[in-house]
Amino acid sequence: MAPRSAPRSRGVAPGMLVLAGLAASLVYLGSLGPAYSVKGAWQGQPSTLKDTVKGDFGSVMEGLEPKVSFPPIAYHREGVALSVEDGRLNADYTAKLDGDTMLQLRVNDEQEWRASLQGEDASLRVRGQGADLDSLSWEAAQSSSVEDVGDVKVEFNSDKEYNLTVVREMLARIAGAELDAKVRATNAGVTGRLGARRELPGGVEASYSVENPVGVYDLASSTHRGRLSAAVAGGEAVLQVEGDASSQAYEGSYARDLQGGRAGVRLSHRDGALGYNVSYARDFDGVLDGDAGVHIGIDEAGVYGKVTASREVGQGLGADYEASARFETGEDRRLQMQHALKLSNKLGYAQLAHGSGEAPRLRVGYEFN
């Protein structure tokens, strides 16, 4: 077997020399201009590495073959530009027509072109393919503020689609409540939204809105949304209601800072199902030697938790660890766990991951830029 594996070992050497040569070239070119990017990665079961001991590097080297990304290169002068992006040559022309209107034109080496006129309150964009008028498409928009009406925006295109939107941030003030409105007309119909918001005694904020679906003018099909929020015991309590005549959803929540972290509780009722979540999350940055965090909680599906940690271990090498677990309290009553350890530096990384019911996975890669 030795005579068969030896040629494979020798075959790997030129590949490694190519990688080293690419790295050295990129370091040199990076000092002269835009940075190039070369990267590669391999993932598989650790047992696969047994083949490399025997001299079979094929499966590993296939993943580690370099994938090169080249930077965009451009030349600009007096409104004219030539550039190469994603392997395509582009020619651009930009000119200022008047005080607030700009003309932009781009053509590439496949004769695709696009032109635009952009002003302070109006725009026109056109695109096509060479001199083929059948490929021509365009879209236009104009915005204005009309006294006693609101902010108006109209959009239309070559497919004869249109949007006419009118927004009034302050429609009226009634009994201390501020009313706002939004109306949008399209080919499919009209939709409107009416909203109200008010500050109540004790720092309570209340808001309400009603909105009909596009082209549906039945009030029973409109969506109603209500929200109450207030500062309570150093945190924020929120109650929300949303729905139409056929179904409603309710949610109440409370969150506050606690012992350097954030604690929260949420209770909801949606589609006939009760949901809840009680959680606590905290970062230990600056407390431990490195960065770390923990997130634990319980919800309608079970108990869950997550721990993350990272630190520098020396010689430019960093270590990152993440572990998560969930215990489902339903009929299955099963425990699911996942954890991963990653070592990395500026040249590459190696990561070992393992989860419940899965074989361990090893991932190695590199990147130069």
C-alpha positions in Angstrom: 0.0 0.0 0.0 2.9 2.4 0.7 3.9 2.6 -3.0 0.3 3.7 -3.9 0.0 6.3 -1.2 3.3 8.0 -1.8 2.4 9.6 -5.1 -0.7 11.1 -3.5 1.4 12.7 -0.8 3.7 14.1 -3.5 0.7 15.3 -5.4 -0.4 17.4 -2.5 2.9 19.3 -2.3 2.3 21.4 -5.5 -1.2 22.3 -4.2 0.2 23.6 -0.9 2.9 25.5 -2.8 0.1 27.1 -4.9 -1.8 28.2 -1.8 1.4 29.7 -0.3 2.2 31.5 -3.5 -1.3 32.9 -3.7 -1.1 34.1 -0.1 2.3 35.8 -0.8 1.0 37.4 -4.0 -2.1 38.8 -2.2 -0.1 40.3 0.6 2.0 42.1 -2.0 -0.9 43.2 -4.2 -2.9 44.3 -1.1 -0.2 46.9 -0.3 -0.6 48.4 -3.8 -4.3 48.8 -4.2 -7.7 47.1 -3.6 -7.6 43.9 -1.5 -8.2 40.6 -3.1 -10.0 37.8 -1.3 -9.0 34.1 -1.4 -10.8 31.6 0.8 -11.6 27.9 1.1 -13.3 25.6 3.5 -13.9 21.9 4.2 -16.4 20.2 6.4 -16.9 16.6 7.3 -16.7 14.0 10.0 -13.3 13.8 11.9 -13.0 10.2 10.9 -12.4 11.4 7.4 -9.0 12.7 8.4 -7.9 9.0 8.8 -7.5 9.0 5.0 -5.1 11.8 5.2 -2.8 9.8 7.5 -2.7 7.2 4.7 -1.8 9.9 2.2 -5.2 10.4 0.7 -5.8 14.2 0.8 -8.3 14.2 -2.1 -11.6 15.0 -0.2 -9.9 17.6 2.0 -8.1 19.4 -0.8 -11.2 19.6 -2.9 -12.9 21.7 -0.2 -9.7 23.7 0.4 -9.2 24.7 -3.2 -9.0 28.5 -3.3 -12.0 30.5 -4.3 -10.8 33.9 -5.5 -12.9 37.1 -5.3 -11.5 40.0 -7.2 -12.1 43.6 -6.2 -14.0 46.1 -8.4 -11.6 48.2 -10.4 -12.7 51.7 -11.6 -11.4 54.8 -13.4 -13.2 58.1 -12.9 -12.7 61.4 -14.6 -15.1 64.3 -15.1 -18.3 62.4 -15.0 -17.0 59.4 -17.1 -16.1 56.1 -15.5 -14.9 52.7 -16.6 -15.1 49.8 -14.1 -14.9 46.0 -13.8 -17.3 44.4 -11.4 -18.0 40.6 -11.1 -16.1 40.0 -14.3 -18.2 42.6 -16.3 -17.0 45.8 -17.9 -19.2 48.9 -17.2 -19.1 52.4 -18.7 -20.8 55.1 -16.7 -21.7 58.7 -17.4 -22.9 61.2 -14.9 -24.0 64.8 -15.4 -25.8 67.6 -13.5 -28.5 69.0 -15.7 -29.7 71.8 -13.4 -29.6 72.7 -9.7 -31.2 69.5 -8.4 -31.4 67.1 -11.4 -28.8 64.4 -12.1 -28.5 62.2 -15.2 -26.8 58.8 -14.8 -26.2 56.3 -17.6 -24.6 52.9 -17.4 -23.8 50.4 -20.2 -22.0 47.1 -19.8 -20.2 44.7 -22.2 -23.4 42.7 -22.8 -25.2 45.8 -24.0 -27.4 46.0 -21.0 -28.0 49.7 -20.1 -29.9 51.7 -17.6 -30.4 55.5 -17.3 -31.9 57.6 -14.6 -33.0 61.2 -14.0 -33.0 62.0 -10.3 -34.4 65.3 -8.9 -35.3 66.6 -5.6 -39.0 65.5 -5.8 -39.1 63.4 -9.0 -37.3 60.5 -10.6 -37.3 58.4 -13.8 -35.5 55.2 -14.4 -35.2 53.4 -17.7 -33.5 50.1 -18.6 -33.1 48.0 -21.7 -31.0 45.7 -23.9 -29.2 47.4 -26.8 -31.5 48.9 -29.4 -34.3 46.4 -28.6 -37.3 48.5 -27.8 -39.3 45.4 -26.7 -36.9 45.1 -23.7 -37.4 48.7 -22.7 -38.9 49.2 -19.2 -39.2 52.3 -17.0 -40.5 53.5 -13.7 -41.2 57.0 -12.5 -42.1 58.6 -9.2 -42.9 62.1 -7.9 -43.3 63.4 -4.4 -44.8 66.6 -3.0 -46.3 68.1 0.1 -49.8 69.6 -0.5 -51.2 72.0 2.0 -54.2 70.6 4.0 -53.8 67.3 2.2 -50.4 65.8 3.3 -47.4 64.2 1.8 -48.3 62.8 -1.7 -46.3 60.3 -3.7 -47.2 58.8 -7.0 -45.4 55.9 -8.6 -46.1 54.3 -12.0 -44.2 52.1 -14.5 -44.2 50.7 -18.0 -46.4 47.7 -16.9 -49.2 50.3 -16.2 -48.9 49.6 -12.4 -49.3 52.5 -10.1 -49.3 53.5 -6.4 -50.7 56.8 -5.1 -50.0 57.3 -1.5 -51.2 60.2 0.7 -49.9 60.4 4.3 -51.1 62.9 6.9 -49.0 62.6 10.1 -51.2 65.1 12.0 -54.8 64.8 10.8 -56.5 66.3 13.8 -56.3 66.5 17.6 -59.5 65.4 19.3 -59.9 65.1 23.1 -56.2 65.1 23.6 -55.6 62.3 21.0 -53.5 62.9 17.9 -55.0 61.4 14.7 -53.0 60.3 11.7 -54.0 58.8 8.3 -52.6 57.0 5.3 -54.4 56.2 2.0 -52.9 54.2 -0.8 -54.5 53.5 -4.2 -53.3 50.8 -6.5 -54.5 48.8 -9.5 -56.0 46.3 -7.0 -57.9 48.9 -5.1 -57.6 51.3 -2.2 -56.4 50.7 1.4 -56.6 53.2 4.2 -55.3 53.4 7.7 -56.6 55.7 10.5 -54.6 55.9 13.7 -54.8 57.6 17.1 -52.4 58.0 19.9 -52.6 59.7 23.3 -50.7 60.0 26.6 -52.8 59.0 29.6 -52.2 59.9 33.3 -49.5 57.9 35.0 -47.2 57.8 32.0 -49.4 55.4 30.1 -49.2 55.6 26.3 -52.2 54.4 24.2 -52.5 53.9 20.5 -55.1 52.5 18.2 -55.4 52.0 14.4 -57.8 50.4 11.9 -56.8 49.4 8.3 -58.7 47.7 5.5 -57.0 45.2 3.1 -56.4 46.5 -0.4 -59.6 46.5 -2.3 -61.7 45.2 0.6 -64.1 47.7 2.0 -66.0 45.6 4.5 -65.3 47.0 8.0 -65.5 43.5 9.5 -62.4 42.5 7.4 -60.4 45.5 8.6 -57.5 44.9 11.0 -57.7 46.7 14.4 -54.6 47.2 16.5 -54.5 48.5 20.0 -51.5 49.1 22.3 -51.0 50.2 25.9 -47.6 50.7 27.4 -46.4 52.0 30.8 -43.3 52.2 33.0 -43.8 49.8 35.9 -41.3 49.0 38.7 -38.3 50.1 36.7 -39.4 48.2 33.6 -41.9 48.5 30.7 -45.3 46.7 30.6 -47.0 46.4 27.2 -50.5 45.1 26.3 -51.3 44.6 22.6 -54.5 43.5 20.8 -54.8 42.8 17.1 -57.4 41.2 14.9 -60.6 41.5 12.8 -64.1 40.3 13.3 -63.2 36.7 12.8 -60.1 36.3 15.0 -58.1 38.2 17.6 -54.7 37.9 19.1 -53.7 39.2 22.6 -50.2 39.7 24.0 -48.9 41.1 27.3 -45.3 41.5 28.2 -43.0 43.0 30.8 -39.2 43.5 30.7 -36.7 45.2 33.0 -33.0 45.3 33.8 -32.0 42.8 36.5 -28.6 42.0 38.0 -26.7 43.3 35.0 -28.9 41.5 32.5 -32.4 41.7 31.0 -35.4 39.8 32.3 -38.7 39.4 30.5 -42.0 37.7 30.6 -44.5 37.4 27.8 -48.0 35.9 27.7 -50.0 35.6 24.5 -53.2 34.0 23.0 -53.3 33.5 19.3 -55.3 31.2 17.0 -56.8 29.5 20.1 -53.4 28.6 21.6 -51.8 30.0 24.7 -48.2 31.0 24.6 -45.7 32.2 27.2 -42.0 32.9 27.6 -40.0 33.8 30.7 -36.4 34.5 30.0 -33.2 36.1 31.4 -30.2 37.2 29.4 -26.9 38.6 30.5 -23.5 39.5 29.0 -20.4 39.0 31.1 -18.1 41.2 29.1 -15.5 42.7 31.4 -16.5 40.4 34.2 -14.7 37.3 33.0 -11.5 37.0 31.2 -12.9 37.4 27.7 -16.5 37.8 26.4 -19.3 35.6 27.6 -23.0 35.6 27.7 -25.9 33.4 28.9 -29.6 33.2 27.9 -32.0 30.9 29.8 -35.8 30.6 29.6 -38.9 28.6 29.6 -41.8 28.7 27.1 -44.8 26.7 26.1 -42.5 24.1 24.3 -40.1 23.6 27.2 -36.9 24.8 28.9 -34.0 26.3 26.9 -30.6 27.8 27.4 -27.6 29.1 25.6 -24.0 29.9 26.6 -21.4 31.7 24.6 -17.8 32.5 25.4 -14.8 33.9 23.5 -11.3 34.9 24.4 -7.8 35.3 23.0 -5.5 32.4 23.9 -2.3 34.0 22.7 -0.1 34.2 19.6 -3.0 35.7 17.6 -5.2 32.7 18.2 -8.8 33.2 19.4 -11.2 30.7 20.8 -15.0 30.8 20.6 -17.4 28.4 22.3 -21.2 28.1 22.0 -23.5 25.6 23.7 -27.3 25.4 23.5 -29.9 23.0 25.0 -33.6 22.6 24.9 -35.7 20.2 26.9 -39.1 19.7 25.3 -41.9 19.1 27.8 -44.5 17.8 25.4 -45.3 14.2 24.5 -41.7 13.6 23.2 -40.0 14.9 26.4 -36.6 14.9 24.7 -33.4 16.8 25.3 -31.6 18.4 22.4 -28.1 19.8 22.8 -25.6 21.4 20.5 -22.1 22.8 21.1 -19.2 24.0 19.0 -15.6 25.1 19.6 -13.8 27.2 17.1 -10.1 28.2 17.0 -9.1 30.9 14.6 -6.5 33.4 13.6 -6.0 35.9 10.7 -5.1 33.1 8.4 -7.8 30.4 9.0 -9.9 28.5 11.5 -10.9 25.1 12.7 -14.3 24.3 14.2 -15.6 21.1 15.9 -19.4 20.9 16.4 -21.6 18.2 17.8 -25.3 17.9 18.4 -27.8 15.4 19.8 -28.3 12.5 17.4 -25.6 13.8 15.0 -22.1 12.7 14.3 -19.4 15.3 15.2 -18.5 17.6 12.4 -15.2 19.2 11.7 -14.8 22.4 9.6 -11.5 23.9 8.6 -11.0 26.9 6.3 -8.8 29.9 5.5 -9.2 33.4 4.1 -6.8 36.0 2.9 -7.8 39.6 2.2 
